[in-house]
Amino acid sequence: MAMIEIDDLVKRFGAAVAVDHVSFSVDRGEVLGFLGPNGAGKSTTMKMITGFLTPTSGTARVEGFDVQDSPIEVKRRVGYLPEGAPMWSDMTPRGFLAFVARVRGLSGAEQRERIDAVVAQTQLDSVLEKPIETLSKGFKRRVGLAQALLHDPDVLILDEPTDGLDPNQKHEVRNLISRMAADKAIIISTHILEEVEAVCTRAIIIANGKIVADDTPEYLLTRSQRHNAVSVRVAGDVSTARALLLDMDAVASIETVRADWLVVRSHSGAPLVSEIGAALREIDMGVDEIHVERGNLDDVFRTITSHR
């Protein structure tokens, strides 16, 4: 049984359809990146999975419990970081986490141990006694993440978990997610596509309320226009190199990206590293650098969502 099961989920707001017959599942050990343009239905779907929004139709189950029939059981099993996680601004992080712990049924030594654990995981030690309203956006986000982890849930639903964090903090949060991944089912909504490559085992792209892609980040990269293209930096006249390479039967197109860089795509989709090198050597043109492009998720994202 999957940890999270979504079946034909629909959410309408009047005549507007925010989520349109969405179905997917997430197993233990999976980190699912949930991607889409603003207004695509990502946050609405996450709110329905966590029981904070009632579906118009369809079902959502967490560890076998239906979100509508057993909302308390679902909330016991889910750690949820919503977009712009609400907190009492006059509380300190320690006071807020103690309050959430009591709501979660934690007390005594267990409460202290769990608070200490999430404070260490999210690196909140330096601000524990400061009012939340005085904290930076990044620290507020980490307080929200700490409350989601407090009861050590099997399922994590994280809406933009690294929003507002500096590069070092983003790195730490991504490492934390990776360390937890083996024992949990995790959904991450994010606009940062490098985050998907860094931590996600699978990615769903949603547009206009519908799923338009569902695969591993590695496979989605193969849909990029630059996947297996060859980037070459020539030590010579770029126009001459471009004209020479365009005459090759195997070359489909060439893009000049900087003064001395060319990106060469083949008709077959195979990288033409040796062929390009040999052709340039024939005219005694040096190559300063050459490499095969993996592809770019930004490119895939734009291509998939711009036609919807």
N, C-alpha and C positions, 0 to 999 in steps of 0.2 A: 504493500500500500504506500502510495506517495504521501509525503508529509503535508503537501499543499495540493489540493485538487480544485480546479476552477472549471466549471462546466456551463457553457452557453450563457455567460454572464452578460446582462444588459442593464444599463442605467440610463433612464431618460429624465431630463429636466424640462417639463412641458413638452414642446415639440422638438427640442434639441436632444439628439442621441449622443451621450458622452462616451458610453462604452457599448459596443455593438457586437453581441454574440461572441464574446471572448472565451476561449478554452485553453488551458494548459495545466501542467502539473510540475511540481518541484520535489525531487527526492532528497533524502538526507545526503549530505556531502556535496550538494550542488550550490553554487553561487550564481544566481540568475541576475543578469543585468537587464533592467527594464528601461527601454529607451524610447524617446519620441519627442516631437516638437512640443512647444508649449500648447496646452489645450488638447493634447492628443488623447487623454484619458488615463494617463499613468497614475496620478495621485488619486483619482476617483476609484480606479481598480484597487489600489492598495487600501483605501478606506473601506471598501466593501469586504476585502479579505479579513481585515482586522475587526469588523463589526461596527465601525463608526458611521457607516452609511448603508442603508438598506437597498439591495438590488431591486430593480423593476421586475426582473425575472432571472432565472438561472440559479445555480448553486455555487457556494464556496465552502470547502471543508478543510479543516486543519486537524491533522492526525485523526481523521475519521469523524470529527465533530462538525456538524453543520453550523455555519456561522449564525444563521437565523434561529435554528432550533435550540442550540446550546451555546449562547454567546459568552457565558461566564467561563465554560470549559475552554473555549477558544482563547479568550483573553489570558487565561492562566498559562497557556502554552506559547503565547506570542510576545515577543519584545518589539515594540513599535516606536520608531522615530519618525514622527510626522514632519511635513514641511513646516518650517517656522515653529518648532515644538513649543507649545505654551508652557510657561513656568511662572510661579509667583515671584515677581521681581524683587520684593523686599526680603525674600528668604536668602539664606546662604546656600551654596551647593550642598553642604553637609546637612542642613536642615531640610532641604528639598528632598534629598535622597532618603533621609530617615522617614519623611512623610510618605514617600512612594513605597518604601519598604513596609511600613505598617499597613498600607492599603493592600499590598501583596501578601500580607499575612506573615511577614518576617519579624521576629522579635529577639531580644536578648543577644546571646553570643552569635547566633546565626545572622542576625541583622548586621552586627558590627563586622563580621567576617565578609559578608557580601559587599557592604559599602567600601571596606578597605580594598577588596579585590577590584571593584569597578573603578575606584579612584586611581589605583595603580595602572589599570588597563588604559584609562583615558587621560592619564597624567594631569590630574586636577589638584594635586597636593598643594600647589602654591596659591590657589584661590579658594580653598575650602571654606574659609571663614569670611569671605567678602560677599556683600550683597550681589545677587545675580544681576541686578540692574546696572551695576558698575562694570560688568565684565565685557570683554570684547565679543564680537560676533562668533569668533572661533571658539572661545571658551564656553559661550552659551551653547554652541552646537555640541561640544564635548559633554556638557552636563546632560543635554538631551540624550546623547548616546549612552551615557552611564545609566540613566534610568531605564533605558530599553534593555540593558544587559543585567540589571540588578537581580532578577530572579532566575538567572541562568536558563533562559528559555530554549526550547529545541528549535523554534522558528523565529527568525528575525526578519522584520519588514522595515527597511531603512530608506527613507525618502531624502535624497541628497545628503548622505552622511558626512561628506567632506566640504560642504558648502561653508565658506567663510574661513577655512583653515589655510594656514600658510603651507608652502611646499613640504617642509619637514613634518608638520602635523598630518598632512595628507598621507605622507609615506607611512607614518606610524599607524594611522587608522587602517590603511590598506593591509599592512602587515598583521594587525589585530584580526581583521576579517579573514585573512588567509589562514591564520592559526586556528580560528574557531570553526572553519568551514567543514572539516571532516565529520564533526559531530552534530551539525545543524543543517537546516534548510534555510537559505538566505536569499532574499530578494532585495536588490539595490536599484532604486531609481536614480539616474544620474544624467547630467548633460555633458559630463567629462568623459569622452570616449576613450582616452588613454587609461582611465580607471577600469573600464570594461576589459581592456587587454591585460591590465595588471592583476585583477583579482577574480574575474568572472569565468566560470566554466561554460557558460551558455549565455546567449543574448536574445532577447525578444525586442523587436522594433514594432511600435504601435503608431498608427497614423489615423486620424479621424475616427478613433474608437475601435479600429480593427487591427488585428495582428497582421503585419505585412512581411515579417521575417522572424524565423525562430531557428537558431543554429549556434554552433560554437563560434567564438570570435575568430578562430583560425579559418574556419570555412567562410565566414562573412568577408574576411580579407580577400579571399579569392575572387569576390565579386567587384573588387575595386578596379578601376581603370588602370591603375598603376601596378597591380599585382603582376609580378614577373617581368615588369619593364626593366630595362637596363639604364641606369644613370651613369653617364660617362663625362668626365672632365678632361677636355683635350688641351694639349700644350701646343696650340697652333690656331689657325684661323677657323672659327666655328662655322662660318658659312661654307667653307670648303668641306669640312667634315660632314656637315649636314647634307650637302648635295651628294657626296659620295655614298653615305649610308642610305639615303632615300632611293638610290639606284639598285639597292639589294632587293631581290625578289621576296625575301622573307620579311622585310620591314613593312609594317602597316602604317606607322605614323611616327613622327619625331616632334617633340616639344622642346623648345629652347626655354629653359627655366631661369638661367642667369647668363651672364656674359660668356662664360666658358663651359657651361653645363648643357648637355643634351639628355633627354629622356626618350629612349627608343623602345617602341612596342612592336611585337611581331604579330603576324597573321595567326599563327598557331597558338599563341599564348605562352610559348616556351621562351626562356631567356636566351638572348643571342650574345652572350659574353664573349665566347671564343671567336665567333664570326666577326663581331665588331672590332675586336682587338686585331685580328688578322687583316681586315680591310684597311684599318688606319696605319698599320705597319707597312703595308704596300706603298703608301705615299709618304713614308717616313714621318708620320705625325705621331708625336708622343702622347701617352695617356697618363695624366697625373693621378687619376683615381677612377675606378669603375666598380660598380656593385649592383646587385639585383634588388629591386624594390619589393618589400613584403606586401605593399598595399596600404591603404589608409581608410580607417573606419569612418572618418569624417566624410570622405568621398562616397562610401557606400551609403551612409546615412542620408546624405543629400540626394543621392540618386533615387533611393527607395521612397523617400518621403515627399520629394518635390513634385511627384506625378500623381499624388493622391488628393 
